[in-house]
Amino acid sequence: MIKVGDTLPEVTLQEYSEVEGNGCSIGPNPVKVGDAVKGKTIALFGLPGAYTPTCSAKHVPGYVEQAEALKAAGVDEIWCVSVNDAFVMGAWARDQKTGGKVRMLADGSADFAKATGLTLDLTARGMGLRSTRYSMLVKDGKVATLNIEGPGKFEVSDAATLLAQAKG
């Protein structure tokens, strides 16, 4: 499992973008993790799935609300990573109004989740292999802080916790 001091895995995530004004969509577009984090501080959080109750009601909205404060604390970008396809993440981004605040990145085949060891097997619930709920502060590709939730919990991966760590 990934830990503080480790480098993020060299995998490719997918991002679905909207064309300003006419609602037409572009994508999915590849996001090579190694290139995308170079020289940046990233507030990255992972969660089990788009449109799931805790993720939609608390996790994503907290990061949207804290986006300016995180940027003021030195964060260049905020990433939400989930084992969903880019089209679902794009629709969820519209629903959550994340535009310009949180990048909604798809880990459709769970490559990132598997490479970090942050997987959650929800096969028995009909959801397959997913990402566990976590947050991390990444500086120039290296994990600076890592907060992993226990099963069914939402206590340490929230935006307020990561903001306090970014300010620290």
Disulfide bonds with the S-S distance in Angstrom:
none
